[in-house]
Amino acid sequence: METLHPKAVWLFFFRYLIVTVVIFAYLIIFISSAAIAPSVGGSLIITVVGFMILLAYFLFLYVAARLSLRYWRYELTADALKIERGVIMKKYISIPYERIQNIDIYRGLVARIIGLSDLQIQTAGYSGYSGRGGQFNTEGRLPGLDPKIAESLREILVQKSKGARQGL
């Protein structure tokens, strides 16, 4: 099975980071108020402990991102695209080529900075508008692909989906 581009770890890392930005904002406000308030005893200790917690949390997010990258795989078989993903809860997706309706290549801000693409495969009866970022929910998604690989996969999937429909 094929894996995602190694730089995709940063896509996962920033996605996890954005999800928890509210917690960080609260923690930073707590740390700064403890450091500024002179009447609170041990404000330096509280500040150091707070920054150590932040550093440990960044490390945790990076490890989670590495694990996500490691366990996200895909394979083109004779009759379907197979995707495996998940660290704790595994998800196995098999998309028959004849169900493929549309294949999009999406490049968000972080992906453009890193130089990666996101291949999104919409199938019959599954896709729906999610409202976030103008994207549609997709049954098959391969984030963190090299742009050339994403283009070639898109072309291969388009050809296989056309060939699968000709037999009907």
Backbone as JSON, one array per atom type, in Angstrom:
{
  "sequence": "METLHPKAVWLFFFRYLIVTVVIFAYLIIFISSAAIAPSVGGSLIITVVGFMILLAYFLFLYVAARLSLRYWRYELTADALKIERGVIMKKYISIPYERIQNIDIYRGLVARIIGLSDLQIQTAGYSGYSGRGGQFNTEGRLPGLDPKIAESLREILVQKSKGARQGL",
  "N": [[0.84, -1.18, 0.0], [0.37, 2.28, -0.6], [1.76, 5.26, 0.87], [1.21, 8.49, 2.4], [2.71, 11.69, 1.59], [5.76, 12.48, 3.3], [5.84, 15.09, 4.39], [3.25, 15.54, 5.06], [2.77, 15.22, 7.7], [2.88, 17.68, 8.9], [0.55, 18.87, 8.01], [-1.39, 17.38, 9.41], [-0.54, 18.01, 12.0], [-0.98, 20.84, 12.17], [-3.73, 20.85, 11.77], [-4.65, 19.53, 14.07], [-3.69, 21.36, 15.9], [-5.16, 23.69, 15.34], [-7.69, 22.86, 16.05], [-7.48, 22.79, 18.79], [-7.0, 25.39, 19.59], [-8.5, 27.1, 21.18], [-8.21, 26.09, 23.75], [-5.5, 26.57, 24.11], [-5.49, 29.38, 24.01], [-6.91, 30.02, 26.33], [-5.18, 28.9, 28.24], [-2.86, 30.42, 27.82], [-3.77, 32.97, 28.53], [-4.22, 32.49, 31.23], [-1.58, 31.93, 32.08], [-0.26, 34.35, 31.48], [-1.66, 36.13, 33.11], [-1.0, 35.16, 35.6], [1.72, 35.66, 35.62], [1.81, 38.42, 35.51], [0.4, 39.37, 37.72], [1.45, 40.59, 40.72], [0.77, 39.96, 43.3], [0.21, 37.31, 43.53], [1.67, 34.54, 44.82], [4.54, 32.75, 43.8], [4.42, 33.13, 41.02], [6.29, 32.92, 39.0], [6.9, 30.2, 39.02], [4.42, 29.16, 38.29], [4.24, 30.22, 35.71], [6.45, 28.96, 34.43], [5.7, 26.26, 34.69], [3.33, 26.32, 33.23], [4.31, 26.93, 30.63], [5.81, 24.63, 30.24], [3.8, 22.74, 30.17], [2.53, 23.58, 27.82], [4.62, 23.06, 25.98], [4.83, 20.26, 26.27], [2.33, 19.59, 25.33], [2.48, 20.43, 22.64], [4.4, 18.59, 21.78], [2.95, 16.22, 22.16], [0.91, 16.64, 20.21], [2.48, 16.58, 17.9], [3.45, 13.93, 17.93], [1.01, 12.57, 17.71], [0.3, 13.46, 15.15], [2.36, 12.29, 13.64], [1.74, 9.58, 14.02], [-0.79, 9.51, 12.8], [-0.07, 10.03, 10.15], [1.48, 7.75, 9.65], [-0.4, 5.67, 9.71], [-2.16, 6.11, 7.6], [-3.07, 4.99, 4.63], [-3.22, 4.01, 1.15], [-4.49, 2.24, -1.75], [-4.61, 1.26, -5.13], [-6.64, -1.01, -6.53], [-7.74, -3.7, -8.71], [-10.49, -3.31, -9.0], [-11.29, -1.31, -7.21], [-10.65, 1.6, -5.12], [-8.77, 1.51, -2.26], [-8.68, 2.6, 1.06], [-7.02, 3.01, 4.08], [-7.15, 4.12, 7.4], [-6.51, 5.75, 10.56], [-5.6, 5.71, 13.98], [-6.27, 4.87, 16.65], [-9.0, 4.13, 16.34], [-9.65, 2.27, 13.66], [-10.32, 2.76, 10.2], [-11.59, 1.38, 7.33], [-11.86, 1.87, 3.99], [-13.44, 1.2, 0.98], [-13.74, 2.01, -2.28], [-15.56, 1.44, -5.0], [-14.75, 1.76, -8.45], [-16.83, 2.38, -10.23], [-18.62, 3.83, -8.71], [-17.55, 6.33, -8.39], [-18.0, 9.75, -8.73], [-16.94, 12.33, -8.9], [-13.74, 13.88, -8.83], [-11.69, 15.81, -6.97], [-9.02, 18.14, -6.57], [-7.72, 19.66, -3.87], [-6.22, 22.47, -2.37], [-5.36, 23.83, 0.46], [-4.41, 26.66, 2.55], [-2.23, 25.99, 4.33], [-1.4, 23.62, 3.11], [-0.59, 24.59, 0.6], [1.59, 26.17, 1.37], [3.32, 24.22, 2.39], [3.53, 22.66, 0.14], [1.81, 20.62, -0.82], [-1.0, 18.51, -1.82], [-4.54, 17.79, -1.66], [-6.48, 15.11, -2.33], [-9.77, 14.59, -3.2], [-12.47, 12.47, -3.26], [-15.57, 12.11, -4.55], [-18.56, 10.31, -4.24], [-21.39, 8.49, -5.58], [-24.35, 9.27, -3.95], [-23.17, 9.87, -1.48], [-21.85, 12.33, -1.05], [-22.09, 15.61, 0.34], [-22.78, 19.02, 1.16], [-20.59, 20.57, 3.37], [-20.15, 23.05, 4.45], [-17.92, 24.12, 5.7], [-15.25, 25.93, 4.8], [-16.14, 25.88, 2.19], [-16.17, 23.32, 1.22], [-17.05, 19.99, 0.13], [-18.42, 17.12, 1.75], [-16.63, 14.16, 1.53], [-16.36, 10.78, 0.46], [-13.98, 9.47, -0.03], [-10.76, 10.47, 0.79], [-7.58, 11.77, 0.36], [-5.24, 13.24, 1.98], [-2.32, 15.36, 1.9], [-0.69, 14.72, -0.36], [1.88, 14.63, -2.84], [1.8, 17.17, -5.32], [2.13, 16.33, -8.04], [1.74, 13.57, -7.88], [-0.87, 13.57, -6.94], [-2.22, 14.64, -9.18], [-1.67, 12.64, -11.1], [-2.88, 10.41, -9.88], [-5.5, 11.31, -9.9], [-6.03, 11.38, -12.68], [-5.72, 8.63, -13.28], [-7.8, 7.53, -11.72], [-10.01, 8.79, -12.92], [-9.92, 7.66, -15.49], [-10.24, 4.91, -14.82], [-12.76, 4.99, -13.64], [-14.36, 5.76, -15.79], [-13.93, 3.59, -17.48], [-15.1, 1.57, -15.96], [-17.79, 2.22, -16.05], [-18.45, 1.78, -18.69], [-19.03, -0.87, -19.02], [-21.62, -1.24, -18.2]],
  "CA": [[0.0, 0.0, 0.0], [1.08, 3.55, -0.69], [1.6, 6.16, 2.01], [1.17, 9.91, 2.08], [4.0, 12.39, 1.57], [6.24, 12.7, 4.68], [5.52, 16.43, 4.88], [1.84, 15.58, 5.48], [2.73, 15.27, 9.16], [2.62, 19.07, 9.3], [-0.89, 19.11, 7.81], [-2.08, 16.81, 10.56], [-0.15, 18.78, 13.19], [-1.68, 22.12, 12.19], [-5.16, 20.59, 11.94], [-4.85, 19.27, 15.49], [-3.4, 22.6, 16.61], [-6.28, 24.6, 15.14], [-8.82, 22.34, 16.82], [-7.27, 23.06, 20.22], [-6.53, 26.77, 19.78], [-9.25, 27.7, 22.28], [-7.56, 25.66, 24.99], [-4.24, 27.31, 24.2], [-5.79, 30.77, 24.33], [-7.26, 30.06, 27.75], [-3.97, 28.62, 29.02], [-1.96, 31.57, 27.68], [-4.33, 34.04, 29.35], [-3.95, 32.11, 32.61], [-0.14, 32.08, 32.34], [0.12, 35.76, 31.48], [-2.23, 36.8, 34.29], [-0.21, 34.72, 36.75], [3.03, 36.3, 35.56], [1.66, 39.86, 35.69], [-0.12, 39.66, 39.06], [2.53, 40.47, 41.69], [0.3, 39.48, 44.6], [0.12, 35.85, 43.5], [2.96, 33.95, 45.14], [5.0, 31.7, 42.91], [3.98, 33.36, 39.64], [7.32, 32.4, 38.1], [6.72, 28.75, 38.95], [3.21, 28.93, 37.5], [4.58, 30.52, 34.33], [7.32, 27.9, 33.92], [4.9, 25.04, 34.57], [2.42, 26.53, 32.11], [5.04, 26.77, 29.38], [6.18, 23.21, 30.12], [2.58, 22.06, 29.73], [2.38, 23.89, 26.4], [5.63, 22.32, 25.23], [4.43, 18.85, 26.28], [1.16, 19.45, 24.45], [2.99, 20.48, 21.26], [5.04, 17.3, 21.53], [1.86, 15.26, 22.01], [0.29, 16.86, 18.91], [3.4, 16.12, 16.87], [3.44, 12.46, 17.95], [-0.29, 12.18, 17.14], [0.37, 13.71, 13.72], [3.23, 11.25, 13.06], [0.98, 8.33, 14.0], [-1.82, 9.64, 11.77], [0.61, 9.86, 8.87], [1.93, 6.36, 9.53], [-1.51, 4.74, 9.52], [-3.04, 6.53, 6.51], [-2.54, 4.32, 3.43], [-4.17, 3.81, 0.06], [-4.07, 1.29, -2.77], [-5.47, 1.11, -6.29], [-6.76, -2.42, -6.9], [-8.34, -3.88, -10.03], [-11.87, -2.86, -9.06], [-11.64, -0.28, -6.22], [-9.63, 2.33, -4.37], [-8.86, 1.13, -0.85], [-8.04, 3.55, 1.96], [-6.97, 2.63, 5.49], [-6.69, 5.23, 8.23], [-6.89, 5.7, 11.95], [-4.61, 5.22, 14.93], [-6.98, 4.12, 17.68], [-10.14, 3.54, 15.66], [-9.29, 2.06, 12.27], [-11.39, 2.86, 9.23], [-11.22, 0.79, 6.05], [-12.79, 2.36, 2.97], [-13.27, 0.62, -0.35], [-14.58, 2.77, -3.19], [-15.56, 0.88, -6.36], [-14.55, 2.8, -9.46], [-18.08, 2.77, -10.88], [-19.35, 4.77, -7.85], [-16.88, 7.63, -8.37], [-18.71, 10.79, -9.48], [-16.11, 13.51, -9.09], [-12.45, 13.84, -8.14], [-11.18, 17.17, -6.83], [-7.74, 18.37, -5.9], [-7.89, 20.83, -3.03], [-4.98, 22.91, -1.73], [-5.59, 24.89, 1.43], [-3.29, 27.56, 2.8], [-1.08, 25.25, 4.89], [-0.95, 22.68, 2.08], [0.17, 25.35, -0.41], [2.87, 26.57, 1.96], [4.15, 23.03, 2.48], [3.69, 22.12, -1.21], [1.08, 19.36, -0.91], [-2.37, 18.57, -2.32], [-5.54, 16.94, -1.02], [-7.34, 14.49, -3.33], [-11.08, 14.33, -2.61], [-13.24, 11.62, -4.16], [-16.99, 12.13, -4.25], [-19.23, 9.14, -4.8], [-22.85, 8.57, -5.71], [-25.13, 9.11, -2.74], [-22.45, 10.13, -0.24], [-21.37, 13.7, -0.91], [-22.99, 16.64, 0.81], [-22.07, 20.25, 1.48], [-20.29, 20.66, 4.8], [-20.2, 24.44, 4.88], [-16.64, 24.62, 6.2], [-14.28, 26.18, 3.74], [-16.71, 25.66, 0.88], [-15.87, 21.96, 0.79], [-18.06, 18.96, 0.21], [-18.03, 15.89, 2.43], [-16.24, 13.17, 0.54], [-16.17, 9.44, 0.99], [-12.56, 9.18, -0.11], [-9.92, 11.66, 0.91], [-6.16, 11.5, 0.53], [-4.55, 14.5, 2.24], [-0.87, 15.31, 1.99], [-0.04, 14.09, -1.51], [2.67, 15.48, -3.73], [0.89, 17.63, -6.38], [2.24, 15.51, -9.25], [1.1, 12.29, -7.59], [-2.31, 13.83, -6.87], [-2.69, 14.78, -10.56], [-1.63, 11.34, -11.77], [-3.94, 9.59, -9.28], [-6.78, 11.82, -10.41], [-6.17, 10.9, -14.05], [-5.93, 7.18, -13.24], [-9.14, 7.28, -11.2], [-10.98, 9.2, -13.94], [-9.91, 6.63, -16.53], [-10.81, 3.67, -14.29], [-14.2, 5.18, -13.41], [-14.99, 5.74, -17.12], [-13.89, 2.21, -17.96], [-16.03, 0.76, -15.18], [-19.15, 2.53, -16.47], [-18.7, 1.32, -20.04], [-19.53, -2.24, -18.98], [-23.02, -1.29, -17.75]],
  "C": [[0.88, 1.24, 0.0], [0.82, 4.39, 0.55], [1.56, 7.6, 1.51], [2.58, 10.49, 2.09], [4.46, 12.63, 3.01], [5.93, 14.08, 5.24], [4.07, 16.56, 5.33], [1.71, 15.6, 7.0], [2.41, 16.69, 9.63], [1.17, 19.46, 9.04], [-1.69, 18.6, 8.99], [-1.79, 17.63, 11.82], [-0.93, 20.08, 13.27], [-3.19, 21.93, 12.32], [-5.47, 20.34, 13.41], [-4.64, 20.55, 16.31], [-4.57, 23.57, 16.51], [-7.48, 24.16, 15.97], [-8.69, 22.73, 18.29], [-6.84, 24.49, 20.52], [-7.28, 27.45, 20.93], [-8.61, 27.33, 23.63], [-6.25, 26.42, 25.18], [-4.48, 28.76, 24.58], [-6.11, 30.92, 25.81], [-6.01, 29.86, 28.61], [-2.99, 29.8, 28.96], [-2.46, 32.74, 28.52], [-4.06, 33.75, 30.83], [-2.48, 32.33, 32.96], [0.24, 33.55, 32.42], [-0.46, 36.48, 32.69], [-1.48, 36.39, 35.55], [1.15, 35.4, 36.78], [2.93, 37.79, 35.85], [1.25, 40.19, 37.13], [0.98, 39.49, 40.11], [2.07, 39.88, 43.03], [0.21, 37.96, 44.67], [1.52, 35.29, 43.75], [3.3, 32.83, 44.17], [4.58, 31.89, 41.47], [5.01, 32.87, 38.64], [7.18, 30.89, 37.93], [5.5, 28.41, 38.1], [3.49, 29.17, 36.02], [5.43, 29.41, 33.73], [6.53, 26.61, 33.72], [3.93, 25.16, 33.4], [3.11, 26.36, 30.77], [5.5, 25.33, 29.17], [4.98, 22.39, 29.66], [2.34, 22.32, 28.24], [3.37, 23.11, 25.55], [5.28, 20.83, 25.16], [3.23, 18.62, 25.36], [1.56, 19.52, 22.99], [3.64, 19.16, 20.88], [3.99, 16.21, 21.33], [1.19, 15.4, 20.65], [1.17, 16.36, 17.78], [3.43, 14.59, 16.79], [2.13, 11.94, 17.36], [-0.3, 12.37, 15.63], [1.24, 12.66, 13.02], [2.49, 9.92, 12.98], [-0.13, 8.37, 12.94], [-1.22, 9.43, 10.39], [0.98, 8.4, 8.64], [0.79, 5.4, 9.17], [-2.53, 5.2, 8.48], [-2.43, 5.99, 5.23], [-3.64, 4.19, 2.39], [-3.59, 2.85, -0.96], [-5.1, 1.27, -3.9], [-5.48, -0.37, -6.65], [-7.43, -2.5, -8.27], [-9.75, -3.29, -10.11], [-12.23, -1.73, -8.09], [-10.4, 0.43, -5.69], [-9.83, 1.97, -2.91], [-8.06, 2.12, -0.02], [-8.13, 2.99, 3.37], [-6.48, 3.84, 6.27], [-7.15, 5.03, 9.66], [-5.81, 5.1, 12.82], [-5.29, 4.35, 15.96], [-8.18, 3.4, 17.07], [-9.8, 3.46, 14.17], [-10.53, 2.19, 11.38], [-10.85, 2.33, 7.9], [-12.29, 1.19, 5.03], [-12.44, 1.69, 1.65], [-14.25, 1.32, -1.28], [-14.5, 2.13, -4.58], [-15.48, 2.01, -7.39], [-15.85, 3.26, -10.1], [-18.91, 3.73, -10.02], [-18.75, 6.17, -7.85], [-17.61, 8.61, -9.29], [-17.79, 11.96, -9.84], [-14.82, 13.36, -8.28], [-11.88, 15.25, -8.16], [-9.81, 17.16, -6.2], [-7.87, 19.7, -5.18], [-6.54, 21.17, -2.39], [-5.3, 24.09, -0.84], [-4.32, 25.69, 1.66], [-2.06, 26.82, 3.31], [-0.53, 24.29, 3.86], [-0.16, 23.39, 0.99], [1.53, 25.76, 0.11], [3.84, 25.39, 1.99], [4.42, 22.43, 1.1], [3.0, 20.78, -1.4], [-0.33, 19.6, -1.44], [-3.24, 17.56, -1.58], [-6.46, 16.42, -2.12], [-8.65, 14.1, -2.66], [-11.95, 13.63, -3.64], [-14.69, 11.61, -3.7], [-17.66, 10.96, -4.96], [-20.73, 9.36, -4.85], [-23.5, 8.33, -4.36], [-24.4, 9.41, -1.45], [-22.16, 11.6, -0.02], [-22.46, 14.64, -0.45], [-22.19, 17.85, 1.22], [-21.85, 20.35, 2.97], [-20.33, 22.08, 5.32], [-18.87, 24.97, 5.39], [-15.65, 24.74, 5.05], [-14.82, 25.95, 2.35], [-16.47, 24.26, 0.35], [-17.09, 21.07, 0.9], [-17.52, 17.81, 1.05], [-17.72, 14.86, 1.37], [-16.06, 11.82, 1.21], [-14.69, 9.08, 1.01], [-11.74, 10.45, -0.07], [-8.49, 11.21, 1.14], [-5.45, 12.83, 0.73], [-3.04, 14.31, 2.17], [-0.2, 14.55, 0.87], [0.82, 15.11, -2.24], [1.75, 15.9, -4.88], [0.95, 16.79, -7.66], [1.57, 14.15, -9.06], [-0.42, 12.46, -7.53], [-2.9, 13.95, -8.28], [-2.72, 13.43, -11.26], [-2.69, 10.39, -11.2], [-5.31, 10.02, -9.79], [-7.04, 11.31, -11.82], [-6.44, 9.4, -14.09], [-7.34, 6.86, -12.77], [-10.23, 7.68, -12.2], [-11.06, 8.13, -15.03], [-10.56, 5.33, -16.05], [-12.31, 3.81, -14.06], [-14.95, 5.21, -14.74], [-15.03, 4.33, -17.66], [-14.87, 1.32, -17.23], [-17.46, 1.0, -15.63], [-19.47, 2.01, -17.86], [-19.28, -0.09, -20.06], [-20.99, -2.34, -18.57], [-23.97, -1.38, -18.92]]
}
